[in-house]
Amino acid sequence: MTAVAAPSVARRAHKRPGIATVYRWELRKLRSQKRTYLGLGAAALVPVIFVIALLSSSGGPDEVPFGRYVRETGLATPLVGLLFSSIWLFPLITSLVAGDIVASEDNHGTLKTILTRSTERWQIFVAKLLAALSYSFVALVVFVGIGLVLGGLIWGFDPLTSLSGTQIPAGRGMLLLGAASLAYFVPMIAIAAIAFLLSTVTHNSAGAVVGTLILSFMMQLLAAISGLDFLRPYLLSEQFDAWQGLLRDPTDWAPIVHAAWVSACYAVPALLWAFLAFVRRDVAG
């Protein structure tokens, strides 16, 4: 019996779902949830509204970087959109899923079943985190892509004037737009980590989403207070502008590096706390 049972146990252990399998499960869950499409819909709709607003008026956001060029080249459209969307849009989109992905299973009573499966808890944690980050990244790609396509169709893909006043050819401008989007995604990871932490420890989706938004708005408020200028470089909200260093000639890497380590200072402790809370969760009751 022992000789027969041993291969059976080995086969079952070999068939244990890994991170990739659990990650696919999490993506499948996201595809079945309405709030998933709410965030993606907002990411798709905001660039359309922005372009319609430009077409219906003669003015423009001249006071912001690249604002004066939105009617000269479609490459400027998503760049200006990124500047405005860091205030509320992407913190909201990111927290919609990252703040719900653990807490919703608590509310529905399914987390206990998941945690008692043969899958390791750390694998479930990593898969859920990757699913939340994947969603945020897809939303960012949708936002930038629609802004680029609409802007290009209406105003063309002409060269872009850099923040240093030099001309950037359209091909290189698109590459820089992709790089700027990746730099923009770095603080989004930190926002997702905070929302993921709140989702794990509060067991409440609404509380996690609202808590993340309040924290984001508080940072923006602190950045606006002149007496607290010394805090501004270390606020997460300020790191959403670091991508502008890529649109200078020569490239200014200092804000990119600064944003990376500041974002890590927010993300790493939040994820460690969330991880410990998740793997130590008592589901015996």
C-alpha positions in Angstrom: 0.0 0.0 0.0 2.8 2.4 0.8 4.6 1.8 -2.5 1.3 2.4 -4.4 0.3 5.5 -2.3 3.7 7.2 -2.6 3.6 7.8 -6.4 0.0 9.0 -6.0 1.0 11.6 -3.4 3.9 12.6 -5.6 1.6 13.1 -8.6 -0.8 15.2 -6.6 2.0 17.3 -5.3 3.4 17.7 -8.8 -0.1 18.9 -10.0 -0.4 21.6 -7.4 -1.3 24.9 -9.1 1.5 27.4 -9.3 1.6 31.1 -9.4 0.9 31.2 -13.1 -2.3 29.1 -12.6 -3.5 31.1 -9.7 -2.7 34.3 -11.6 -5.0 33.1 -14.4 -7.7 32.4 -11.9 -7.4 36.0 -10.6 -7.6 37.4 -14.1 -10.7 35.3 -14.8 -12.3 36.7 -11.7 -11.5 40.3 -12.8 -13.1 39.7 -16.2 -16.4 38.7 -14.4 -16.6 41.8 -12.2 -18.4 45.0 -13.2 -15.9 47.3 -11.4 -13.2 46.0 -13.7 -14.9 47.5 -16.7 -15.8 50.6 -14.8 -12.2 51.5 -14.4 -11.2 50.6 -18.0 -14.2 52.5 -19.3 -13.1 55.6 -17.4 -9.5 55.2 -18.8 -11.0 55.0 -22.3 -13.6 57.8 -21.9 -11.4 60.5 -20.4 -9.1 61.0 -23.4 -12.2 61.2 -25.6 -13.7 63.9 -23.4 -10.4 65.8 -23.4 -10.2 65.7 -27.2 -13.8 66.8 -27.6 -13.2 69.7 -25.2 -10.2 70.8 -27.3 -12.2 70.6 -30.5 -15.1 72.6 -29.1 -13.0 75.5 -27.9 -10.1 77.6 -29.1 -8.2 77.7 -25.9 -6.1 75.0 -24.3 -4.1 74.0 -21.2 -1.2 76.3 -22.2 0.0 76.5 -18.6 1.0 72.9 -18.3 3.9 71.2 -20.0 3.1 70.3 -23.7 -0.3 72.1 -23.3 0.6 74.6 -26.0 1.4 71.8 -28.5 -1.9 69.8 -28.2 -3.1 71.2 -31.5 0.2 70.9 -33.3 0.8 67.1 -32.8 -1.2 64.2 -31.5 1.9 63.1 -29.5 1.1 65.8 -27.0 -2.4 64.7 -26.3 -1.6 61.7 -24.0 1.2 63.5 -22.3 -1.1 66.4 -21.2 -3.7 63.7 -20.2 -1.2 62.1 -17.9 -0.6 65.3 -16.1 -4.2 65.8 -15.2 -5.0 62.1 -14.6 -2.6 61.8 -11.7 -4.8 64.0 -9.6 -7.8 61.5 -9.3 -8.2 59.2 -12.3 -5.4 56.7 -11.9 -5.4 56.6 -8.1 -9.1 55.8 -8.5 -8.7 53.2 -11.2 -5.8 51.6 -9.4 -7.6 51.4 -6.0 -10.8 50.0 -7.6 -9.2 46.6 -8.1 -6.2 46.6 -5.7 -8.5 47.8 -2.9 -11.1 45.1 -3.7 -9.2 42.0 -4.7 -8.8 40.6 -1.2 -11.6 42.4 0.7 -14.3 41.3 -1.7 -13.5 37.6 -1.1 -13.7 38.3 2.6 -17.2 39.8 2.1 -18.4 36.9 0.0 -16.9 34.3 2.3 -14.8 32.8 -0.5 -11.4 33.7 1.0 -11.5 31.0 3.6 -12.0 28.4 0.8 -9.1 29.8 -1.2 -6.7 29.8 1.8 -7.5 26.2 2.7 -6.7 24.9 -0.8 -3.5 23.0 -1.5 -2.0 26.2 -3.0 0.5 28.0 -0.8 -0.7 31.3 0.7 2.3 33.2 -0.7 1.4 32.1 -4.2 -2.2 33.4 -3.8 -0.8 36.7 -2.4 1.6 37.1 -5.3 -1.0 36.1 -7.9 -3.6 38.6 -6.5 -1.0 41.4 -6.5 0.1 40.6 -10.0 -3.5 40.6 -11.2 -4.1 44.1 -9.6 -0.9 45.5 -11.1 -1.8 44.0 -14.5 -5.2 45.7 -14.4 -3.6 49.1 -13.6 -1.1 48.7 -16.4 -3.7 47.8 -18.9 -5.8 50.8 -17.9 -2.8 53.0 -18.4 -2.1 51.5 -21.8 -5.7 52.0 -22.8 -5.6 55.7 -21.7 -2.4 56.5 -23.5 -3.3 54.5 -26.6 -6.7 56.1 -27.1 -5.2 59.6 -26.5 -2.4 59.0 -29.0 -4.7 57.5 -31.7 -7.4 60.3 -31.4 -4.8 63.1 -31.2 -2.9 61.6 -34.2 -6.0 61.2 -36.3 -7.1 64.8 -35.7 -3.8 66.7 -35.4 -1.3 64.4 -37.1 1.8 62.7 -35.8 4.1 65.7 -36.3 7.4 66.2 -34.4 7.0 67.0 -30.7 8.8 70.0 -29.1 10.6 68.7 -26.0 10.7 70.5 -22.7 14.1 71.8 -23.7 12.8 73.4 -26.9 14.3 70.8 -29.3 12.3 68.9 -31.9 11.6 65.2 -31.3 10.8 63.2 -34.5 7.5 61.3 -34.4 9.1 57.9 -34.2 11.4 58.8 -31.3 8.5 60.7 -29.7 6.4 57.5 -29.6 9.2 55.6 -28.0 9.6 58.3 -25.4 5.9 58.2 -24.8 6.1 54.5 -24.1 9.1 55.1 -21.7 7.2 58.0 -20.0 4.2 55.6 -19.5 6.5 53.1 -17.8 7.9 55.8 -15.6 4.4 57.0 -14.8 3.5 53.4 -13.8 6.1 53.3 -11.0 4.1 55.5 -8.5 1.0 53.6 -9.6 2.6 50.5 -8.2 3.0 52.2 -4.9 -0.7 53.3 -5.0 -1.7 49.7 -5.7 0.4 48.5 -2.8 -1.3 50.8 -0.4 -4.7 49.9 -1.7 -3.7 46.2 -1.5 -2.6 46.6 2.1 -5.9 48.3 3.1 -7.9 45.6 1.3 -6.0 43.0 3.3 -6.1 44.5 6.8 -9.5 46.2 6.7 -11.5 43.4 5.1 -13.6 46.1 3.5 -13.5 47.0 -0.2 -15.2 50.4 0.1 -12.9 51.3 3.0 -9.8 50.3 1.1 -10.8 52.3 -2.0 -11.8 55.4 -0.1 -8.8 55.2 2.2 -6.4 55.1 -0.8 -8.1 58.0 -2.4 -8.1 60.1 0.8 -4.4 59.4 1.2 -3.7 60.4 -2.4 -5.7 63.6 -2.0 -4.0 64.4 1.3 -0.6 64.2 -0.3 -1.7 66.6 -3.1 -3.0 69.0 -0.4 0.3 68.8 1.5 2.1 69.5 -1.8 0.0 72.7 -2.3 1.0 74.1 1.1 3.9 76.5 0.7 5.1 76.1 4.2 5.7 72.3 3.6 7.9 72.6 0.6 10.5 70.4 2.3 8.0 67.5 2.1 7.1 67.8 -1.5 10.0 65.7 -3.0 9.0 62.8 -0.8 5.2 62.8 -1.5 4.0 60.0 -3.7 1.7 62.4 -5.6 4.8 64.3 -6.8 6.4 61.3 -8.4 3.8 61.2 -11.2 5.6 64.0 -12.9 9.0 62.3 -13.0 8.5 61.1 -16.6 9.0 64.6 -17.8 12.7 64.1 -17.4 12.6 61.7 -20.4 11.2 64.6 -22.6 14.2 66.8 -22.0 17.4 67.1 -24.1 19.6 65.6 -22.9 17.5 63.1 -20.8 17.3 64.0 -17.2 17.4 60.7 -15.3 17.5 62.3 -11.8 13.7 62.6 -11.3 13.2 59.1 -12.7 15.6 57.6 -10.2 14.2 59.8 -7.4 10.6 58.7 -8.2 11.7 55.0 -8.2 13.2 55.0 -4.7 10.5 57.2 -3.2 7.8 55.0 -4.6 9.7 51.9 -3.3 9.7 53.5 0.2 5.9 53.5 0.1 5.4 50.2 -1.7 7.8 47.9 0.0 6.6 48.4 3.6 3.0 48.3 2.5 3.5 45.0 0.7 5.4 43.5 3.5 2.7 44.4 6.0 0.0 43.1 3.6 2.0 39.8 3.1 2.4 39.1 6.8 -1.3 39.9 7.4 -2.3 37.6 4.5 -0.2 34.6 5.3 -1.0 34.7 9.1 -4.7 35.1 8.6 -6.7 32.8 10.8 -9.4 31.0 8.8 -10.2 28.3 11.4 -13.3 30.1 12.7 
